[in-house]
Amino acid sequence: MTKKRLYLELENCIGCRSCLAACTQCGGHEERNRNYVYDVNPLVNRQTMPLMCLHCVNPACARSCPAQAIQIHETGAVLSALVEKCIGCQNCTIACPYGIPKFDTEQNLMYKCDLCIDRTKDGIPPMCASVCPSNTLQWLTDEEIENKKQQFNLDNGKWVTSLPYLEGETNVKVNLPGILQGVTKLF
Amino acid sequence: MQAKAAVNEKPVHSINNAFASKFAKSMFLAICGLFILTFIGTRMFTHIDLNLYGYMVGTIVFLGGFFYRFIAWGERPPTKIIIKKGIKLLFRKSTPKTSVEHLATYRFIWNRGIYRWTQHVLIGWGCILACCVTFPLVFGWMYFTMDDNGMYNIILFGMQILTVPADGIIANLSYNALNITAVMVIAGVCMVLYRRFKNMQARAEQKFMYDFLPLVMLILVSVTGLLLTFLNMFMHGHGQPAMSLIHQWTVIITLIYLPFGKLAHIPFRPLSVFAKNYREYYGEQSMKKCKVCETEFVSTEQSKDVVEVLGVNDIHFKTEEGYHLAELCLPCRRKYRIAQFSGFPTHEVKVKEANQNAKG
Protein backbone atom coordinates (compact mmCIF):
# COMPACT_ATOMS: atom_id res chain seq x y z
CA MET A 1 0.00 0.00 0.00
CA THR A 2 1.58 3.28 -1.03
CA LYS A 3 1.41 6.04 1.48
CA LYS A 4 -1.08 8.74 0.63
CA ARG A 5 -1.38 12.24 1.93
CA LEU A 6 -4.09 14.78 2.32
CA TYR A 7 -3.51 17.46 -0.29
CA LEU A 8 -5.28 20.81 -0.32
CA GLU A 9 -5.90 22.93 -3.38
CA LEU A 10 -7.25 25.91 -1.59
CA GLU A 11 -8.70 27.96 -4.43
CA ASN A 12 -11.04 25.14 -5.43
CA CYS A 13 -13.13 25.59 -2.32
CA ILE A 14 -16.74 26.53 -3.02
CA GLY A 15 -17.73 26.87 0.62
CA CYS A 16 -20.26 24.02 0.65
CA ARG A 17 -18.99 22.85 4.06
CA SER A 18 -19.43 19.20 3.11
CA CYS A 19 -16.10 18.54 4.83
CA LEU A 20 -17.48 19.84 8.13
CA ALA A 21 -20.57 17.67 7.87
CA ALA A 22 -18.57 14.63 6.82
CA CYS A 23 -16.15 15.15 9.70
CA THR A 24 -18.98 14.78 12.21
CA GLN A 25 -19.85 11.41 10.68
CA CYS A 26 -16.45 9.82 11.07
CA GLY A 27 -16.40 6.79 13.36
CA GLY A 28 -14.04 8.30 15.90
CA HIS A 29 -15.41 11.82 15.98
CA GLU A 30 -18.48 11.59 18.23
CA GLU A 31 -20.47 13.78 15.85
CA ARG A 32 -18.27 16.81 16.37
CA ASN A 33 -16.40 18.32 13.46
CA ARG A 34 -12.78 19.26 13.83
CA ASN A 35 -12.16 21.33 10.69
CA TYR A 36 -12.98 24.86 9.58
CA VAL A 37 -14.09 26.75 6.49
CA TYR A 38 -13.29 30.45 6.32
CA ASP A 39 -14.45 33.33 4.16
CA VAL A 40 -11.34 34.95 2.81
CA ASN A 41 -12.82 38.41 2.46
CA PRO A 42 -16.27 38.08 3.96
CA LEU A 43 -17.61 41.55 3.18
CA VAL A 44 -16.51 41.59 -0.43
CA ASN A 45 -16.65 38.19 -2.12
CA ARG A 46 -17.59 34.57 -1.70
CA GLN A 47 -14.14 32.97 -1.77
CA THR A 48 -13.73 30.42 0.99
CA MET A 49 -10.88 28.21 2.13
CA PRO A 50 -10.86 25.15 4.32
CA LEU A 51 -8.51 24.86 7.27
CA MET A 52 -7.76 21.71 9.17
CA CYS A 53 -4.95 20.20 11.17
CA LEU A 54 -1.94 20.04 8.88
CA HIS A 55 -0.30 17.30 10.94
CA CYS A 56 3.04 18.93 11.59
CA VAL A 57 6.12 16.74 11.54
CA ASN A 58 7.18 18.44 14.78
CA PRO A 59 3.79 19.24 16.32
CA ALA A 60 3.71 22.15 18.75
CA CYS A 61 0.54 20.79 20.39
CA ALA A 62 2.21 17.53 21.37
CA ARG A 63 5.37 19.35 22.46
CA SER A 64 3.38 21.54 24.82
CA CYS A 65 1.21 18.78 26.26
CA PRO A 66 2.16 18.08 29.89
CA ALA A 67 0.35 14.73 29.92
CA GLN A 68 1.69 13.22 26.70
CA ALA A 69 -1.93 12.88 25.65
CA ILE A 70 -1.29 13.83 22.02
CA GLN A 71 0.28 10.90 20.26
CA ILE A 72 1.72 10.72 16.79
CA HIS A 73 0.59 7.77 14.74
CA GLU A 74 3.07 5.77 12.67
CA THR A 75 1.44 7.22 9.53
CA GLY A 76 2.46 10.68 10.74
CA ALA A 77 -1.03 11.73 11.81
CA VAL A 78 -1.09 13.77 15.00
CA LEU A 79 -3.90 12.18 16.98
CA SER A 80 -6.62 13.70 19.09
CA ALA A 81 -5.96 13.71 22.84
CA LEU A 82 -6.18 10.34 24.54
CA VAL A 83 -9.35 10.56 26.60
CA GLU A 84 -7.80 9.09 29.72
CA LYS A 85 -4.69 11.24 29.62
CA CYS A 86 -5.93 14.72 28.66
CA ILE A 87 -5.87 16.83 31.81
CA GLY A 88 -7.64 19.81 30.27
CA CYS A 89 -4.89 22.42 30.56
CA GLN A 90 -5.49 23.67 26.99
CA ASN A 91 -1.80 24.23 26.33
CA CYS A 92 -2.26 22.64 22.92
CA THR A 93 -4.86 25.19 21.84
CA ILE A 94 -2.42 27.98 22.69
CA ALA A 95 0.57 26.27 21.11
CA CYS A 96 -0.97 25.28 17.76
CA PRO A 97 0.20 27.81 15.15
CA TYR A 98 -3.02 27.31 13.20
CA GLY A 99 -5.50 27.38 16.11
CA ILE A 100 -6.90 23.93 15.33
CA PRO A 101 -7.53 22.03 18.60
CA LYS A 102 -11.01 22.42 20.06
CA PHE A 103 -11.76 22.08 23.73
CA ASP A 104 -14.82 20.70 25.46
CA THR A 105 -15.03 22.26 28.93
CA GLU A 106 -17.81 19.95 30.11
CA GLN A 107 -15.87 16.82 29.24
CA ASN A 108 -12.54 18.40 30.16
CA LEU A 109 -11.18 17.10 26.90
CA MET A 110 -9.39 18.44 23.85
CA TYR A 111 -10.35 17.08 20.46
CA LYS A 112 -8.80 17.71 17.09
CA CYS A 113 -8.51 16.32 13.58
CA ASP A 114 -6.90 12.88 13.69
CA LEU A 115 -6.96 12.51 9.92
CA CYS A 116 -9.76 9.93 10.46
CA ILE A 117 -7.10 7.54 11.66
CA ASP A 118 -9.51 4.59 11.67
CA ARG A 119 -9.81 5.08 7.90
CA THR A 120 -6.42 6.42 6.84
CA LYS A 121 -4.45 3.76 8.67
CA ASP A 122 -6.02 1.31 6.21
CA GLY A 123 -5.47 3.58 3.21
CA ILE A 124 -9.07 4.84 3.04
CA PRO A 125 -9.25 8.61 2.48
CA PRO A 126 -10.34 10.76 5.42
CA MET A 127 -14.01 11.77 5.50
CA CYS A 128 -13.39 15.35 4.36
CA ALA A 129 -11.40 14.29 1.29
CA SER A 130 -13.88 11.60 0.33
CA VAL A 131 -16.83 14.00 0.21
CA CYS A 132 -15.22 17.16 -1.15
CA PRO A 133 -17.13 17.90 -4.38
CA SER A 134 -14.63 20.40 -5.77
CA ASN A 135 -11.35 18.53 -5.29
CA THR A 136 -10.17 21.01 -2.73
CA LEU A 137 -9.31 18.13 -0.44
CA GLN A 138 -7.63 15.22 -2.14
CA TRP A 139 -6.02 12.01 -1.00
CA LEU A 140 -2.92 11.48 -3.12
CA THR A 141 0.33 9.57 -3.24
CA ASP A 142 3.59 11.48 -3.14
CA GLU A 143 4.03 10.71 -6.83
CA GLU A 144 0.69 12.26 -7.71
CA ILE A 145 1.56 15.33 -5.68
CA GLU A 146 4.85 15.51 -7.57
CA ASN A 147 2.92 15.37 -10.86
CA LYS A 148 0.72 18.23 -9.69
CA LYS A 149 3.88 20.13 -8.98
CA GLN A 150 5.15 19.51 -12.53
CA GLN A 151 1.78 20.52 -13.93
CA PHE A 152 1.85 23.88 -12.21
CA ASN A 153 5.55 24.50 -12.53
CA LEU A 154 6.00 27.47 -14.82
CA ASP A 155 9.76 27.67 -14.30
CA ASN A 156 9.26 30.83 -12.32
CA GLY A 157 9.79 29.18 -8.94
CA LYS A 158 6.25 29.98 -8.02
CA TRP A 159 5.06 26.52 -7.09
CA VAL A 160 4.49 26.84 -3.45
CA THR A 161 3.40 24.18 -1.07
CA SER A 162 3.62 24.26 2.63
CA LEU A 163 6.84 25.72 3.88
CA PRO A 164 7.04 29.37 2.90
CA TYR A 165 3.50 29.97 4.12
CA LEU A 166 3.42 27.50 6.97
CA GLU A 167 5.37 27.36 10.21
CA GLY A 168 7.11 24.06 9.62
CA GLU A 169 7.15 20.79 7.73
CA THR A 170 3.68 19.24 7.60
CA ASN A 171 2.32 15.89 6.54
CA VAL A 172 -0.60 17.53 4.79
CA LYS A 173 0.49 19.31 1.63
CA VAL A 174 -1.06 22.63 0.76
CA ASN A 175 -1.12 24.12 -2.71
CA LEU A 176 -1.59 27.83 -2.66
CA PRO A 177 -4.06 29.54 -4.93
CA GLY A 178 -3.18 30.06 -8.55
CA ILE A 179 -3.62 33.74 -8.04
CA LEU A 180 -0.48 33.81 -5.90
CA GLN A 181 1.37 31.57 -8.30
CA GLY A 182 0.61 33.79 -11.23
CA VAL A 183 -1.24 31.05 -13.10
CA THR A 184 -4.86 30.47 -13.83
CA LYS A 185 -5.76 26.85 -13.51
CA LEU A 186 -7.62 25.14 -16.32
CA PHE A 187 -10.14 22.51 -15.42
CA MET B 1 36.84 26.67 31.14
CA GLN B 2 33.94 24.66 32.42
CA ALA B 3 36.12 22.82 34.87
CA LYS B 4 37.42 26.10 36.20
CA ALA B 5 33.91 27.40 36.66
CA ALA B 6 33.02 24.25 38.50
CA VAL B 7 35.92 24.69 40.87
CA ASN B 8 34.98 28.29 41.59
CA GLU B 9 31.38 27.40 42.30
CA LYS B 10 30.49 27.28 45.94
CA PRO B 11 29.76 23.71 46.97
CA VAL B 12 26.05 23.30 47.59
CA HIS B 13 25.19 21.20 50.58
CA SER B 14 21.94 19.63 49.62
CA ILE B 15 20.41 16.31 50.51
CA ASN B 16 20.16 15.72 46.76
CA ASN B 17 23.95 15.44 46.55
CA ALA B 18 23.80 12.27 48.59
CA PHE B 19 22.07 10.43 45.75
CA ALA B 20 23.20 9.46 42.29
CA SER B 21 19.89 10.47 40.76
CA LYS B 22 16.36 11.57 41.45
CA PHE B 23 15.36 7.98 40.89
CA ALA B 24 17.73 6.71 43.56
CA LYS B 25 16.47 9.34 45.98
CA SER B 26 12.80 8.60 45.40
CA MET B 27 13.36 4.87 45.63
CA PHE B 28 15.38 5.20 48.83
CA LEU B 29 12.84 7.46 50.49
CA ALA B 30 9.89 5.34 49.41
CA ILE B 31 11.41 2.13 50.71
CA CYS B 32 12.45 3.82 53.96
CA GLY B 33 8.91 5.10 54.30
CA LEU B 34 7.44 1.66 53.72
CA PHE B 35 9.90 0.15 56.18
CA ILE B 36 9.08 2.64 58.92
CA LEU B 37 5.33 2.35 58.39
CA THR B 38 5.62 -1.41 58.44
CA PHE B 39 7.75 -1.31 61.56
CA ILE B 40 5.10 0.72 63.33
CA GLY B 41 2.12 -1.04 61.79
CA THR B 42 3.26 -4.55 62.61
CA ARG B 43 4.21 -3.62 66.16
CA MET B 44 7.90 -4.08 65.50
CA PHE B 45 7.45 -6.87 62.98
CA THR B 46 5.42 -9.10 65.26
CA HIS B 47 2.34 -9.30 63.03
CA ILE B 48 3.61 -9.90 59.50
CA ASP B 49 1.50 -12.12 57.28
CA LEU B 50 4.27 -13.97 55.48
CA ASN B 51 1.70 -15.48 53.16
CA LEU B 52 1.71 -12.07 51.48
CA TYR B 53 5.44 -11.48 51.15
CA GLY B 54 5.29 -11.99 47.36
CA TYR B 55 3.12 -8.88 47.14
CA MET B 56 5.68 -7.01 49.22
CA VAL B 57 8.45 -7.80 46.76
CA GLY B 58 6.03 -7.06 43.88
CA THR B 59 5.24 -3.65 45.32
CA ILE B 60 8.90 -2.74 45.55
CA VAL B 61 9.49 -3.80 41.94
CA PHE B 62 6.42 -1.75 41.02
CA LEU B 63 7.90 1.29 42.76
CA GLY B 64 11.00 0.93 40.60
CA GLY B 65 8.95 1.05 37.41
CA PHE B 66 6.73 3.77 38.78
CA PHE B 67 9.56 6.16 39.65
CA TYR B 68 11.37 5.40 36.41
CA ARG B 69 8.30 6.27 34.34
CA PHE B 70 7.15 9.28 36.29
CA ILE B 71 10.47 10.95 36.88
CA ALA B 72 11.21 10.72 33.16
CA TRP B 73 7.76 12.14 32.46
CA GLY B 74 8.15 14.93 35.00
CA GLU B 75 11.31 16.10 33.26
CA ARG B 76 9.40 17.16 30.14
CA PRO B 77 9.31 20.96 30.05
CA PRO B 78 5.50 21.42 30.02
CA THR B 79 5.01 18.77 32.70
CA LYS B 80 7.64 20.34 34.89
CA ILE B 81 5.94 23.73 34.73
CA ILE B 82 2.51 22.43 35.55
CA ILE B 83 3.75 20.26 38.42
CA LYS B 84 5.75 23.14 39.90
CA LYS B 85 2.94 25.66 39.67
CA GLY B 86 0.34 23.07 40.58
CA ILE B 87 2.04 22.31 43.87
CA LYS B 88 2.33 26.01 44.59
CA LEU B 89 -1.41 26.46 44.02
CA LEU B 90 -2.45 23.31 45.83
CA PHE B 91 -4.01 25.14 48.77
CA ARG B 92 -6.64 27.02 46.86
CA LYS B 93 -10.16 27.18 48.17
CA SER B 94 -11.51 25.31 45.16
CA THR B 95 -9.03 22.43 45.38
CA PRO B 96 -11.22 20.08 47.45
CA LYS B 97 -14.18 20.56 45.14
CA THR B 98 -12.09 20.12 41.99
CA SER B 99 -10.35 17.07 43.43
CA VAL B 100 -13.61 15.37 44.31
CA GLU B 101 -15.09 16.10 40.90
CA HIS B 102 -12.01 14.96 39.02
CA LEU B 103 -10.77 12.09 41.15
CA ALA B 104 -13.76 10.71 43.03
CA THR B 105 -17.03 11.39 41.23
CA TYR B 106 -15.58 11.69 37.72
CA ARG B 107 -17.97 14.42 36.69
CA PHE B 108 -16.20 14.95 33.36
CA ILE B 109 -16.71 11.30 32.48
CA TRP B 110 -20.39 11.65 33.32
CA ASN B 111 -20.47 14.39 30.69
CA ARG B 112 -18.84 12.00 28.22
CA GLY B 113 -21.61 9.46 28.75
CA ILE B 114 -23.46 7.79 31.60
CA TYR B 115 -22.54 4.30 30.44
CA ARG B 116 -18.86 5.19 30.43
CA TRP B 117 -19.20 6.84 33.81
CA THR B 118 -20.80 3.73 35.31
CA GLN B 119 -18.09 1.43 34.02
CA HIS B 120 -15.40 3.81 35.19
CA VAL B 121 -16.87 4.15 38.68
CA LEU B 122 -17.17 0.38 39.02
CA ILE B 123 -13.60 -0.30 37.93
CA GLY B 124 -12.06 2.79 39.48
CA TRP B 125 -13.64 2.51 42.87
CA GLY B 126 -13.35 -1.27 42.83
CA CYS B 127 -9.61 -0.92 42.38
CA ILE B 128 -9.19 1.93 44.86
CA LEU B 129 -11.09 0.11 47.59
CA ALA B 130 -9.24 -3.12 46.87
CA CYS B 131 -5.91 -1.30 47.13
CA CYS B 132 -7.01 0.31 50.40
CA VAL B 133 -7.55 -3.17 51.80
CA THR B 134 -4.69 -5.04 50.14
CA PHE B 135 -1.69 -2.81 50.72
CA PRO B 136 -2.31 -2.25 54.44
CA LEU B 137 -2.68 -6.01 54.80
CA VAL B 138 0.50 -6.73 52.84
CA PHE B 139 2.62 -4.36 54.90
CA GLY B 140 0.91 -5.24 58.13
CA TRP B 141 -0.55 -1.75 58.59
CA MET B 142 -3.89 -3.37 59.23
CA TYR B 143 -4.68 -6.74 60.69
CA PHE B 144 -7.49 -8.47 62.49
CA THR B 145 -7.72 -10.35 65.73
CA MET B 146 -10.56 -12.28 67.26
CA ASP B 147 -11.32 -12.37 70.95
CA ASP B 148 -12.74 -15.39 72.73
CA ASN B 149 -16.03 -13.62 73.26
CA GLY B 150 -16.92 -13.58 69.58
CA MET B 151 -15.80 -10.01 69.06
CA TYR B 152 -13.69 -9.09 66.05
CA ASN B 153 -10.99 -6.42 66.24
CA ILE B 154 -9.74 -4.30 63.36
CA ILE B 155 -6.26 -3.04 64.16
CA LEU B 156 -4.78 -0.16 62.17
CA PHE B 157 -1.16 0.83 62.76
CA GLY B 158 -1.15 -1.13 65.96
CA MET B 159 -4.20 0.67 67.29
CA GLN B 160 -7.39 -1.17 67.90
CA ILE B 161 -9.81 1.09 66.07
CA LEU B 162 -12.90 -1.04 65.86
CA THR B 163 -14.38 -3.94 67.80
CA VAL B 164 -17.47 -5.46 66.30
CA PRO B 165 -19.48 -8.67 66.69
CA ALA B 166 -17.85 -11.35 64.56
CA ASP B 167 -21.13 -12.15 62.82
CA GLY B 168 -22.26 -8.54 62.42
CA ILE B 169 -22.62 -6.46 59.28
CA ILE B 170 -19.33 -4.55 59.56
CA ALA B 171 -17.39 -7.72 60.22
CA ASN B 172 -19.00 -9.42 57.25
CA LEU B 173 -18.30 -6.43 55.05
CA SER B 174 -14.66 -6.51 56.01
CA TYR B 175 -14.36 -10.28 55.44
CA ASN B 176 -15.89 -9.80 52.01
CA ALA B 177 -14.37 -6.44 51.09
CA LEU B 178 -12.18 -7.92 48.38
CA ASN B 179 -15.02 -10.10 47.08
CA ILE B 180 -17.23 -7.05 46.74
CA THR B 181 -14.57 -5.05 44.94
CA ALA B 182 -13.85 -8.04 42.69
CA VAL B 183 -17.51 -8.17 41.69
CA MET B 184 -17.46 -4.41 41.04
CA VAL B 185 -14.38 -4.70 38.85
CA ILE B 186 -15.74 -7.70 36.94
CA ALA B 187 -19.03 -5.91 36.28
CA GLY B 188 -17.18 -2.80 35.13
CA VAL B 189 -14.80 -4.73 32.90
CA CYS B 190 -17.75 -6.60 31.34
CA MET B 191 -19.39 -3.25 30.54
CA VAL B 192 -16.14 -2.03 29.01
CA LEU B 193 -15.74 -5.18 26.95
CA TYR B 194 -19.32 -4.92 25.71
CA ARG B 195 -18.70 -1.34 24.63
CA ARG B 196 -15.40 -2.23 23.00
CA PHE B 197 -16.98 -5.06 21.01
CA LYS B 198 -20.11 -3.14 19.99
CA ASN B 199 -19.11 0.52 19.64
CA MET B 200 -17.83 1.25 16.15
CA GLN B 201 -15.73 4.15 17.31
CA ALA B 202 -14.00 2.07 19.95
CA ARG B 203 -13.55 -0.80 17.49
CA ALA B 204 -11.86 1.46 15.00
CA GLU B 205 -9.28 2.77 17.43
CA GLN B 206 -8.58 0.08 19.98
CA LYS B 207 -5.40 -1.95 20.11
CA PHE B 208 -4.98 -5.19 22.00
CA MET B 209 -1.86 -4.17 23.90
CA TYR B 210 -3.11 -0.75 24.91
CA ASP B 211 -6.84 -1.18 25.41
CA PHE B 212 -7.44 -4.85 26.10
CA LEU B 213 -4.41 -5.99 28.06
CA PRO B 214 -5.28 -3.93 31.17
CA LEU B 215 -8.82 -5.31 31.03
CA VAL B 216 -7.54 -8.86 30.75
CA MET B 217 -5.25 -8.28 33.72
CA LEU B 218 -8.03 -6.76 35.83
CA ILE B 219 -10.38 -9.61 35.08
CA LEU B 220 -7.70 -12.21 35.81
CA VAL B 221 -6.96 -10.58 39.16
CA SER B 222 -10.62 -10.38 40.10
CA VAL B 223 -11.58 -13.87 38.94
CA THR B 224 -8.64 -15.60 40.61
CA GLY B 225 -9.36 -13.59 43.76
CA LEU B 226 -12.99 -14.67 43.78
CA LEU B 227 -11.93 -18.26 43.09
CA LEU B 228 -9.88 -18.19 46.30
CA THR B 229 -13.04 -17.47 48.26
CA PHE B 230 -14.93 -20.08 46.26
CA LEU B 231 -12.29 -22.77 46.93
CA ASN B 232 -12.26 -21.96 50.63
CA MET B 233 -16.00 -21.94 51.05
CA PHE B 234 -17.20 -24.72 48.79
CA MET B 235 -14.20 -26.97 48.08
CA HIS B 236 -12.80 -27.20 51.60
CA GLY B 237 -9.74 -25.28 50.43
CA HIS B 238 -8.88 -27.79 47.75
CA GLY B 239 -6.47 -26.19 45.26
CA GLN B 240 -6.36 -23.02 47.31
CA PRO B 241 -2.54 -22.84 47.64
CA ALA B 242 -2.06 -23.12 43.86
CA MET B 243 -4.79 -20.57 43.19
CA SER B 244 -3.22 -18.27 45.75
CA LEU B 245 0.04 -18.34 43.78
CA ILE B 246 -1.78 -17.71 40.49
CA HIS B 247 -3.59 -14.77 42.05
CA GLN B 248 -0.33 -13.41 43.38
CA TRP B 249 1.25 -13.70 39.95
CA THR B 250 -1.61 -11.80 38.25
CA VAL B 251 -1.52 -9.01 40.83
CA ILE B 252 2.24 -8.56 40.61
CA ILE B 253 2.21 -8.55 36.79
CA THR B 254 -0.56 -5.93 36.85
CA LEU B 255 1.40 -3.80 39.30
CA ILE B 256 4.55 -3.96 37.22
CA TYR B 257 2.59 -3.14 34.05
CA LEU B 258 0.68 -0.27 35.64
CA PRO B 259 3.07 2.66 35.02
CA PHE B 260 3.64 1.75 31.38
CA GLY B 261 0.26 1.24 29.77
CA LYS B 262 -3.22 2.64 29.85
CA LEU B 263 -3.40 2.26 33.63
CA ALA B 264 -0.67 4.90 33.93
CA HIS B 265 -3.44 7.48 33.90
CA ILE B 266 -4.31 6.51 37.49
CA PRO B 267 -1.23 7.97 39.19
CA PHE B 268 -1.05 11.03 37.00
CA ARG B 269 -4.69 11.99 36.93
CA PRO B 270 -4.21 14.35 39.92
CA LEU B 271 -2.45 16.60 37.43
CA SER B 272 -5.86 17.57 36.09
CA VAL B 273 -6.53 19.24 39.44
CA PHE B 274 -3.23 21.10 39.07
CA ALA B 275 -4.23 22.15 35.57
CA LYS B 276 -7.61 23.43 36.70
CA ASN B 277 -6.07 25.42 39.57
CA TYR B 278 -3.42 26.75 37.23
CA ARG B 279 -5.99 28.00 34.75
CA GLU B 280 -8.30 29.43 37.41
CA TYR B 281 -5.63 31.16 39.46
CA TYR B 282 -3.71 32.78 36.63
CA GLY B 283 -6.98 33.57 34.87
CA GLU B 284 -7.94 35.68 37.88
CA GLN B 285 -4.52 37.37 37.90
CA SER B 286 -4.52 38.74 34.38
CA MET B 287 -5.84 37.74 31.02
CA LYS B 288 -3.98 37.95 27.76
CA LYS B 289 -5.51 40.07 25.05
CA CYS B 290 -5.40 38.83 21.48
CA LYS B 291 -2.94 40.95 19.51
CA VAL B 292 -5.43 41.35 16.69
CA CYS B 293 -8.97 41.50 18.08
CA GLU B 294 -8.16 42.19 21.75
CA THR B 295 -10.39 39.44 23.05
CA GLU B 296 -9.17 37.99 26.34
CA PHE B 297 -8.58 34.35 25.56
CA VAL B 298 -6.09 32.88 28.04
CA SER B 299 -4.19 33.87 31.16
CA THR B 300 -1.01 35.86 30.61
CA GLU B 301 0.93 33.30 32.63
CA GLN B 302 -0.17 30.33 30.53
CA SER B 303 0.53 32.18 27.31
CA LYS B 304 4.01 32.98 28.61
CA ASP B 305 4.57 29.37 29.71
CA VAL B 306 3.52 27.92 26.37
CA VAL B 307 5.75 30.32 24.46
CA GLU B 308 8.61 29.33 26.76
CA VAL B 309 7.98 25.59 26.37
CA LEU B 310 7.86 25.95 22.60
CA GLY B 311 11.10 27.91 22.78
CA VAL B 312 12.76 25.07 24.68
CA ASN B 313 11.66 22.81 21.84
CA ASP B 314 13.17 25.26 19.37
CA ILE B 315 9.79 26.23 17.96
CA HIS B 316 9.50 29.98 17.45
CA PHE B 317 6.30 31.14 15.84
CA LYS B 318 7.36 34.70 15.14
CA THR B 319 5.21 36.55 12.67
CA GLU B 320 6.24 39.35 10.37
CA GLU B 321 4.09 41.69 12.41
CA GLY B 322 6.36 40.96 15.35
CA TYR B 323 4.19 38.89 17.63
CA HIS B 324 4.21 35.25 18.58
CA LEU B 325 1.39 33.19 17.09
CA ALA B 326 0.45 32.04 20.59
CA GLU B 327 -0.52 35.66 21.30
CA LEU B 328 -3.47 35.48 18.90
CA CYS B 329 -6.84 34.13 19.95
CA LEU B 330 -7.86 30.95 18.17
CA PRO B 331 -10.20 32.41 15.52
CA CYS B 332 -7.65 35.12 14.75
CA ARG B 333 -4.88 32.56 14.47
CA ARG B 334 -6.94 30.58 11.95
CA LYS B 335 -7.82 33.70 10.00
CA TYR B 336 -4.18 34.74 10.09
CA ARG B 337 -3.29 31.46 8.38
CA ILE B 338 -5.97 32.00 5.74
CA ALA B 339 -4.41 35.42 5.26
CA GLN B 340 -1.00 33.81 4.66
CA PHE B 341 -2.57 31.54 2.05
CA SER B 342 -4.59 34.14 0.19
CA GLY B 343 -2.48 37.23 0.62
CA PHE B 344 -5.54 39.10 1.88
CA PRO B 345 -5.50 40.04 5.59
CA THR B 346 -8.61 38.12 6.61
CA HIS B 347 -7.80 38.50 10.31
CA GLU B 348 -8.09 42.27 10.06
CA VAL B 349 -11.64 42.21 8.76
CA LYS B 350 -13.84 42.88 11.76
CA VAL B 351 -16.33 40.12 11.12
CA LYS B 352 -17.02 37.36 13.57
CA GLU B 353 -16.09 33.96 12.17
CA ALA B 354 -18.96 32.02 10.62
CA ASN B 355 -20.37 29.16 12.65
CA GLN B 356 -17.85 26.35 12.43
CA ASN B 357 -19.86 23.66 14.15
CA ALA B 358 -21.65 21.37 11.78
CA LYS B 359 -24.34 19.45 13.59
CA GLY B 360 -24.00 15.79 12.66
Interface residues (C-beta under 8 A of the other chain):
Chain A: L10 R17 L20 A21 C23 T24 Q25 G27 G28 H29 E30 E31 R32 N33 Y36 V37 Y38 D39 V40 N41 P42 L43 Q47 M49 L51 N58 A60 R63 S64 C65 P66 A67 Q68 V83 E84 K85 I87 G88 C89 Q90 N91 T93 I94 A95 C96 P97 Y98 G99 I100 E106 Q107 N108 L109 I117 D118 Y165 L166 E167 G168 V174 L176 P177 I179 L180
Chain B: W73 R76 P78 T79 I81 I82 I83 H102 F108 N111 R112 M200 Q201 A204 E205 K262 H265 F268 R269 L271 S272 F274 A275 K276 Y278 R279 V298 Q302 S303 D305 V306 V309 L310 N313 I315 F317 L325 A326 L328 C329 L330 P331 C332 R333 R334 K335 R337 I338 Q340 F341 S342 G343 F344 T346 V349 V351 E353 A354 Q356 N357 A358 K359 G360
